[in-house]
């Protein structure tokens, strides 16, 4: 099951670290030819190296995903290298933690550009290839933060992630004419380099509030994305799946304590 992506050309944005790296590695392990998109050359090269060492196929492309010309060039290069574009995993994102009273408007704009605008640009750039192929898959990495929950300091992040889901609904209708589906994964708290930087106290508090009593792994998100990118999910579009260990279910910590 879920081997239908073998040989497919797959673009993963924000793929040099965290969830994006996990997606790139899992997809490559199932036979996809992966374009690792990132801004940092060293981390992107390391991700490609890990994939190749495991027997997978990958290439890197350095790109500012908030810039249309760079995004279009990135998609065209991926298509030239791997014979088209079959799967887009729009994963690139940033989440600086700044309360509104201290937030410079420029920070708001940068988060929106990286998280939300980049999703639109990446999808737009892939449309000609989806049209040519008559099929395609888009998987967006959103979040529970914004669409479902909130957390102080992440007003911009939450707004961008909720915005992705608003984009998703209309995009699903517009992409249908190309035989292309678009869906979103909504991660809860996943152990990544960025989350680890928030400190042990934060990690412990978050784990305590999750019914499964642990933070998620990048592979937990990658496998959900893998399903949505597969032929098995061909009749699913415009939908979201929460992958959070049950984090959004309890009314309070007291509810967790009674488990």
C-alpha positions as CSV (number, residue, x, y, z in Angstrom):
1,X,0.0,0.0,0.0
2,X,1.0,3.6,-0.7
3,X,3.7,2.6,-3.2
4,X,1.9,4.5,-6.0
5,X,4.3,7.5,-5.7
6,X,7.2,5.4,-7.0
7,X,8.9,7.2,-9.8
8,X,6.9,10.4,-9.3
9,X,8.5,13.8,-9.3
10,X,7.9,15.4,-5.9
11,X,8.7,18.9,-4.8
12,X,9.0,19.5,-1.0
13,X,9.4,23.1,0.1
14,X,11.1,23.8,3.4
15,X,12.7,20.4,3.1
16,X,16.1,20.9,4.8
17,X,14.8,20.6,8.3
18,X,11.9,19.4,10.5
19,X,8.7,18.2,9.0
20,X,9.8,19.0,5.5
21,X,12.9,16.9,5.8
22,X,10.8,14.1,7.2
23,X,8.4,14.3,4.3
24,X,11.3,14.3,1.8
25,X,12.9,11.2,3.4
26,X,9.7,9.2,3.6
27,X,8.6,10.0,0.0
28,X,12.1,9.2,-1.3
29,X,12.0,5.9,0.6
30,X,8.8,5.0,-1.3
31,X,10.5,5.7,-4.6
32,X,9.6,9.3,-5.3
33,X,12.2,11.5,-7.0
34,X,12.4,14.4,-4.6
35,X,13.4,18.0,-5.1
36,X,14.5,19.4,-1.8
37,X,13.7,23.1,-1.7
38,X,15.2,25.3,1.0
39,X,17.2,28.6,1.4
40,X,20.1,27.1,3.3
41,X,22.6,25.3,1.1
42,X,24.4,23.2,3.8
43,X,21.2,21.8,5.3
44,X,19.6,21.1,1.9
45,X,22.7,19.3,0.7
46,X,22.8,17.3,3.9
47,X,19.2,16.2,3.4
48,X,19.9,15.1,-0.2
49,X,23.0,13.3,1.1
50,X,20.9,11.4,3.6
51,X,18.3,10.4,1.0
52,X,20.9,9.2,-1.4
53,X,22.8,7.3,1.3
54,X,19.5,5.4,2.0
55,X,19.1,4.5,-1.7
56,X,16.7,7.3,-2.7
57,X,16.7,9.9,-5.5
58,X,16.9,13.6,-4.6
59,X,18.2,16.9,-5.8
60,X,18.3,20.3,-4.1
61,X,17.2,23.7,-5.3
62,X,17.8,26.9,-3.3
63,X,14.8,29.2,-3.4
64,X,13.1,32.0,-1.6
65,X,9.5,30.6,-1.8
66,X,8.0,34.0,-1.3
67,X,9.5,35.3,-4.6
68,X,7.5,34.4,-7.7
69,X,10.4,34.4,-10.2
70,X,12.4,32.1,-7.9
71,X,9.5,29.8,-7.3
72,X,8.7,29.5,-11.0
73,X,12.3,28.8,-11.8
74,X,12.5,26.1,-9.1
75,X,9.4,24.3,-10.4
76,X,10.6,24.5,-14.0
77,X,14.0,23.1,-12.9
78,X,12.4,20.2,-11.0
79,X,10.2,19.4,-14.0
80,X,13.2,19.4,-16.3
81,X,15.2,17.2,-14.0
82,X,12.5,14.6,-13.3
83,X,10.2,14.8,-16.3
84,X,7.4,16.9,-14.9
85,X,5.9,17.6,-11.5
86,X,3.5,15.1,-10.0
87,X,3.4,16.0,-6.3
88,X,3.8,19.3,-4.5
89,X,4.3,19.3,-0.7
90,X,3.9,23.0,0.2
91,X,5.6,22.8,3.6
92,X,7.8,25.9,3.9
93,X,7.1,27.9,7.0
94,X,8.4,30.0,9.9
95,X,7.2,30.6,13.4
96,X,8.9,33.3,15.3
97,X,7.2,33.8,18.7
98,X,6.5,37.5,19.3
99,X,3.5,39.0,21.1
100,X,1.5,41.6,19.1
101,X,2.5,44.4,21.4
102,X,6.2,43.8,20.5
103,X,5.7,42.7,16.9
104,X,7.1,44.8,14.1
105,X,4.7,44.9,11.2
106,X,7.6,43.7,9.0
107,X,7.6,40.5,11.0
108,X,3.9,39.9,10.3
109,X,4.6,40.4,6.6
110,X,7.5,38.0,6.5
111,X,5.6,35.3,8.2
112,X,2.7,35.7,5.8
113,X,5.0,35.7,2.8
114,X,6.8,32.6,3.9
115,X,3.8,30.6,5.1
116,X,0.8,31.7,3.1
117,X,2.0,33.5,-0.1
118,X,4.5,30.7,-0.8
119,X,1.7,28.2,-0.8
120,X,-0.2,30.1,-3.5
121,X,3.0,30.7,-5.5
122,X,4.1,27.1,-5.4
123,X,0.7,25.8,-6.4
124,X,0.4,28.3,-9.2
125,X,3.8,27.4,-10.6
126,X,2.9,23.7,-10.7
127,X,-0.4,24.1,-12.6
128,X,1.0,23.9,-16.1
129,X,2.6,20.6,-15.3
130,X,-0.5,19.3,-13.6
131,X,-2.5,20.3,-16.7
132,X,-0.1,18.6,-19.1
133,X,-0.2,15.4,-17.0
134,X,-3.9,15.5,-16.4
135,X,-3.3,14.6,-12.7
136,X,-1.4,15.9,-9.7
137,X,-1.3,16.0,-5.9
138,X,-0.8,18.9,-3.6
139,X,-0.3,18.5,0.2
140,X,-0.2,21.6,2.3
141,X,1.4,21.6,5.8
142,X,-0.9,23.7,7.9
143,X,-1.2,23.5,11.7
144,X,-3.7,23.2,14.5
145,X,-2.5,26.6,15.7
146,X,-4.7,29.2,14.0
147,X,-7.4,27.0,12.5
148,X,-8.3,25.3,15.8
149,X,-6.1,26.6,18.7
150,X,-4.2,29.7,19.6
151,X,-1.0,30.4,21.5
152,X,0.5,33.8,22.7
153,X,3.1,35.1,20.3
154,X,1.8,33.3,17.2
155,X,-0.9,35.6,16.0
156,X,0.9,35.9,12.6
157,X,1.7,32.2,12.4
158,X,-1.9,31.3,13.3
159,X,-3.4,33.7,10.8
160,X,-1.1,32.3,8.0
161,X,-2.1,28.7,8.8
162,X,-5.8,29.5,8.9
163,X,-5.3,31.3,5.6
164,X,-3.9,28.2,4.0
165,X,-7.1,26.4,4.8
166,X,-9.2,29.2,3.3
167,X,-7.0,29.0,0.2
168,X,-7.4,25.2,0.1
169,X,-11.2,25.2,-0.4
170,X,-11.2,27.3,-3.6
171,X,-7.9,25.8,-4.9
172,X,-9.5,22.3,-4.7
173,X,-12.3,23.5,-7.1
174,X,-9.9,25.2,-9.5
175,X,-7.4,22.4,-9.6
176,X,-10.1,19.7,-10.2
177,X,-10.1,20.5,-13.9
178,X,-6.5,19.3,-14.1
179,X,-7.3,16.0,-12.2
180,X,-5.4,17.4,-9.3
181,X,-6.3,17.1,-5.6
182,X,-5.2,19.4,-2.8
183,X,-5.4,18.6,0.9
184,X,-3.8,19.7,4.1
185,X,-2.2,18.0,7.1
186,X,-2.6,19.9,10.4
187,X,0.2,18.9,12.8
188,X,0.1,19.4,16.5
189,X,3.3,19.6,18.4
190,X,6.0,17.8,16.5
191,X,9.6,17.4,17.7
192,X,11.7,19.4,15.3
193,X,14.8,21.6,15.6
194,X,12.5,24.7,15.9
195,X,10.3,23.2,18.6
196,X,13.3,22.0,20.6
197,X,14.5,25.6,20.7
198,X,11.5,26.6,22.7
199,X,12.9,24.8,25.8
200,X,12.4,21.7,27.8
201,X,9.7,23.2,30.0
202,X,7.6,24.0,26.9
203,X,8.1,20.5,25.5
204,X,7.1,18.9,28.9
205,X,4.0,21.0,29.2
206,X,2.9,20.2,25.7
207,X,3.5,16.5,26.1
208,X,1.4,16.5,29.3
209,X,-1.5,18.0,27.5
210,X,-1.6,15.3,24.8
211,X,-3.7,12.2,25.4
212,X,-1.1,10.0,23.8
213,X,1.4,11.5,26.3
214,X,4.1,12.3,23.7
215,X,5.0,14.9,21.1
216,X,4.7,13.8,17.5
217,X,7.5,12.7,15.2
218,X,8.2,14.2,11.8
219,X,7.4,10.7,10.3
220,X,3.9,11.0,11.8
221,X,3.2,14.0,9.5
222,X,5.1,12.5,6.6
223,X,3.0,9.3,6.5
224,X,-0.2,11.3,6.6
225,X,1.1,13.4,3.6
226,X,2.1,10.2,1.9
227,X,-1.4,8.9,2.0
228,X,-2.9,12.2,0.6
229,X,-0.3,12.1,-2.2
230,X,-1.1,8.5,-3.1
231,X,-3.4,7.0,-5.7
232,X,-5.3,5.5,-2.8
233,X,-6.4,9.1,-1.9
234,X,-7.5,10.0,-5.5
235,X,-11.1,10.9,-4.5
236,X,-10.1,13.1,-1.5
237,X,-9.7,16.9,-2.1
238,X,-10.2,20.1,-0.2
239,X,-9.9,18.2,3.1
240,X,-7.8,18.4,6.2
241,X,-6.5,15.8,8.6
242,X,-5.4,16.6,12.1
243,X,-2.3,14.7,13.3
244,X,-1.8,15.7,16.9
245,X,-2.1,12.7,19.2
246,X,-5.5,13.9,20.3
247,X,-4.1,17.3,21.6
248,X,-7.2,19.3,20.6
249,X,-9.7,16.9,22.2
250,X,-9.6,17.5,26.0
251,X,-11.5,20.4,27.6
252,X,-8.7,20.8,30.2
253,X,-5.7,19.3,31.8
254,X,-8.1,17.8,34.4
255,X,-9.6,15.8,31.5
256,X,-6.2,14.4,30.7
257,X,-5.5,13.6,34.3
258,X,-8.6,11.4,34.5
259,X,-7.5,9.1,31.6
